[in-house]
Amino acid sequence: MHKVLIALLAAASLSAWAADNEFAITIREHRFEPAELRVPANKKIKLVVHNQDSTPEEFESHELNREKVIAPGAKANIFVGPLKPGRYPFYGEFNEKTARGVLIAE
Amino acid sequence: MLGSAVIVFRETLEAALIIGIVAVATRNLRHRNLWLAGGMVAGVLGSLLVALFTGRIAELAEGVGQELFNAGILVLAAAMLAWHNIWMARHGMQLAREAKQLGADVSSGHREMSALALVVGLAILREGSETALFLYGMLSSGNESTASVLGGGALGLALGCAAGVALYAGVLRVPARYFFSATSWLVLLLAAAMASQAARFLVQADLLPSLASPLWNTSWLLDNDSLPGRLLHALAGYDAMPSGIQVVFYIATLALILTGMRLVRLRPRLPAIA
């Protein structure tokens, strides 16, 4: 009984974690949506980047130290942080002119 | 046209510099050109396969397949380079001292050459698959003509290769006295660079702690995106904003290889039987 309860509590806290710290970004027509995303500082967060284009994209950010190729139609999980408050630009390397965005940690 | 030239140049640059260093380090080994060409062809074919299966690879290991794949390639290549340097520390001097040993060393020379051909193949695999994906995207979006995309790609490829050739020719001009140590330093730094990049992918996969992110920021001095920044990144693993664990991997790799090189030098050798 106790074990079940603990498992339920753990599951509940996990899903709470997911809801609180998960942020969705969509790539459509070689643009990020939203292009400006506010996220909590000093916390590990998970970006779920959904590439809705029919071409691959590479999510890249020197400031976040991340680089990940995302296949057409695929969703990529990218863990970042804990971040100090500030601006963290990111871009799509395959479409650098249009695919630009920024995380604002606060 | 310019867009594809720039991206293909960037991707080619890193692989071309790695191939340049490998070509220098193996210049005395038999059938070098055949081995290098084999590594390049295998790398190109492999990168097309990787590009084709990008989506599948990414889905593996609960979404961190791509990170594990990249880290694996980098660790394997770094291990081959480490082995090369330790092998050379032992055999390079031996070859110079005892000319008679050359014949007996042909088989270990083959093993050596295959390890470095693997490094060439892996370097192309990593950079080539991204290039293929990018070009595929450019072509299928139809914003530019096929000729323009491919022309730009060819230009970028040529420029990247030129950088590799320039590095090769430059190192070959190093006076004979310093040549041996210059080559082993280049290989050493390259191995450490790959280890630190592997650490970065493992942090991204959430499998390693970053320790500090970033540990420092030297973007004001030398930006990752600048050409010198990219060159230093490819050759010595420069990162303007490295995480702590990257620096740990970098230094540990340097220390391990240097220790290995020293140990094989100290180990007493059997006297040469004439």
Interface residues (C-beta under 8 A of the other chain):
Chain A: H30 S54 T55 P56 E57 E58 H62 E63 N65 R66 E67 K68 V69 I70 A71 P72 G73 A74 A76 N77 I78 F79 G81 P82 E93 F94 N95 E96 K97
Chain B: G3 I7 T54 G55 A58 E59 G63 V64 Q66 E67 E130 L133 F134 Y136 G137 M138 S140 S141 R200 V203 Q204 D206 S210 S213 P214 S219 N224 D225 D239 A240 M241 P242 S243
